[in-house]
Amino acid sequence: MKFQNIISETANGITTITINRPSKLNALNRETIQELHDALEQAEEDSKTKVVIITGAGEKAFVAGADISEFADFSVEEGGNLAAKGQELLFDFVANFSKPVIAAVNGFALGGGLELAMAAHFRIASDNAKMGLPEVSLGVIPGYGGTQRLPQLVGKGRAMEMIMTAGMIDANQALQYGLVNHVTTLEELIEFTNKISGKIMKNSSVAIASAIRAINANYEDGENGFEVEIEEFGNCFGTEDFKEGTQAFLEKRKADFPGK
């Protein structure tokens, strides 16, 4: 599949998707959102892909926001449709992806860029990263899940302050807030993310997919996370990965998970 705005490469079980619009600081337009969806769909269907890393091209930006020129003259209805379609195509799609998605945040992650990073299962930032949701400075609010995911990650008070001030925080403050898991140098960012991916890939991909569903259930209205956990726990007992994992443990050897 050929893309105009992203680069998707798979090696050693890791699919790295790079948003490649450096002249626009990798800003998200509708075409890029669709391409990201298509690349992720392709990665989900690819049995060789065990982990997905999303990052930005260049040293300045992960994603510096949405492409404002696309929606500056939208009506109320068009604005609502923009948010709904974007969440369905990309942001919720990432959050509920069955394989681990890691955001390797290099440089600016603002607006839709931070929302994309927050939709990933966790985040690793370079030490030059700057993060924020500046939408209220444009007379609008975050529309790709930002008002929901930021409080979940950093707490209500900090989220309110970040959104109301439209300010940015640096990588170390993001680490202190719990918004990112690790901070590295820019040069080490992808290598460090690959190392964590390697640790993930040693484990059962089937169990990881179950864990993603169970964890996410706690944040969904009408879902009882404990009940989903019980169901997913039980389902694991019917998998080949469970049989291999337990047998390997009893035989005191490393498991070779079939992913089934």
N, C-alpha and C positions, 0 to 999 in steps of 0.2 A: 504493500500500500504506500503510495507516494503522498507526502504532506508538503504544504507550502510554509507553514508557520511553526512546525515542530520537527524534532528529530527523534526517532524511536529506534533504539538499538538493544539487542538481546545478546548477552554473553554470560556464561557460567551461571545460568539460572536467574540472572537479574536483567529485567528490562528497564533501561534508563530512558525516560522521556524528557527531552530538553525543549523548553519553550524557546523558540529561536526567532525573536523579533527584536534584536538588540537596538535597532534604530528607534524603536518605540518603547525601549526599556521593558520589552517582553509583555506589554500591555495586552489584556485579554479582549479580543473582539469576538464577534459571533462565530467567525470562521475558525478561530483558534480553539474556542470552546468545543465546537463540533469535532475538530481534529483530535483534541485530547480525548474526547469520548470514544472516538473510533479507535485510537491507539490503545486505550485501556480495554476496550471490548476485545480487541485482537490479542492483548496480553492475557486476558482472562481465558480465552479459548486455547491459548498456546500451552500445551502441557510442559514445555521446557521452562516456562516462566514461573518462578516460585516467589519472587519479590519484585515490586515495582518501585523505582525511585523517580520522583519528579523534581526537576531543577530548572534553572534558567540559564540561557546562554550568556557568556561574558562574565565580567567581574562586578558589574554595577547593580544588577537587579535579578531577583528571582522572578517576580512579576510586580511592576510598579503600579498596578491598578487595572481598572477596566478602561476600554477605549471610549472616552467620554464623547467623542465626536459622533459616535454611532447613535447615541440616545438623547442628545441635548434638547431635541425638539419633540420628544415623545409625549403622548397624551397619558392621562391617568391609566387608561386601559392598556396601552402599549407598555407602560412602565411595569404594571403588574404582570403582564405576560412575559416580559423580559426576565424578571426575577424567577417566575415559576418555571420557565423553560430552562434557564441556566441551572437552577437547583436540580431539576430532574436529570438533565443531560450530563452534568459534570459533578457538582458539589455533593449531592446526595449519593450519586453513583460512586464517587470515590469513597465516601464515608462507609458505604455498605459493600464495598468491593470484597470479594471472597479471599483475595490474596493480600498480604501485607503491602501497604502503600506508605512509603516514607518520603516526606518532603525535605529535600536538601536545600535549605534556604540560603542563597548567596546574594548578599546585597539587599536592596529594597524589596520588602513584601508589604505592599500597601493596598488597602481596599480589597478588591477582588483577589489580589495576590495573597494577602494574609488569609482571606476566606478559603482559598484553595489549599494553602498550607494547613489550616485548621481542620479541613475536611479529611486530610491524610490521617493515617492512624497514629503517627507521631512525627516530630520534627527535629531536625538537626540543623544548626545555624552556623554560618561562618562568622568570625568575629567582627566583620564589617557590616553585618546585617542590621537593618532598621525596619521596624514593624509598626503598623498602625492602621486605623480605620478612619480616614479623614473625610468620610462622606458628608457629615453635617456641615462642613465648610463649603459644600456645594449645594446645600439646601435639600439634601436627601439623606436617607439612612442606609446602612449596609443592607443589601438585598439578596446576597448569596449565602445566607446562613450566619452572618457575622454576629448579629444580636443574640443568637442562640448558642453558638459554639464558644464564643469568647468567654461568657460568664461560666460555662461549664469547665473551661480550662483554667481561668485565672480568678474566678470568684466574681460575684455581682458588683461589688464596690469598685474593684479595679477596672472591670469592663465598662461600667458607667463612666468612670473618669476618662478612660482611653477614648471612648466614643464621643463623649460630650466635649472634650478638649480638642479632638481631632489631631492629637499629638502623636509623636513617634516614640518608641522605646528602643534601646539598643539591645544587642544580643545578650549581654550579661544581665540586664534587667529582665529580659524575656526568660532567661534561665531561672532567675530568682522567682519570677511569677509562676513558673511551671508551664509556660507557653511552649518552650522548647526543652528537649531532653538533654542535649549536649551542645557545647560550643567548641568549634575547632578553628584553625586558621583556614583561610580561603583555599590555600594550596592543598590542605589535607582533607577538605570537606568530603569529596566523593570517595576517596580511599577509606576514610573513617566510616562513611555510610555503607560502603561495600563490606567492610569487616563485620558490622552489625548484621547486615543481610546474610552473611555467611553463617553467623551464629543461628539466625532464624531458620535457615535452610537445613540445618542438622535435625530439625524437629519435624513432627508430623504435620504436613500441609493440611490434612483433613481436620486434625484437632485444632489447628490454628484458625481455620475457617469457622469452626464451631465456636471458638472463643470470641472471634469478632462478632458473630451474631449475638452471643450471650451478653457481651459487654455493651453493645449498641442498644440492646433491648431496654437497658436501664434508663436510657435517655429518650425513649419513645413513649408518647402518650398512649395510655390504654394497655401498655405492655407491663407484665410483671417479670422483672429481670431474673428473679429467683426461679420462677417457673420455667422460663426459657433455659436457664442454666441446667435445671434438672433434666429437661427434655434433651438438650444437646449432650449432656453427660451420658445419658442412657444411650443415645444414638451412637456414641463413640464405641460402645461395646460391640456393635455390629460391623465394625470396620476392620479391614485387613491391617491397617496401621496399628490398631490397638493390639491385635494378635502378635504382630511383629515386635512392637514396643515392649510388651509385657514378657514375651519369650526371650527377647534380647536381655532384658533386665535379669531374668532368672538364670540365664546362661552366662551372665557377666561379660557381655560383648556389646559392641556398638550396634544400635538398631540401623537397619537399612530399610527405611520406610518406602512402601510401594506407592503411597499417595492415593490409596483407595479405601 
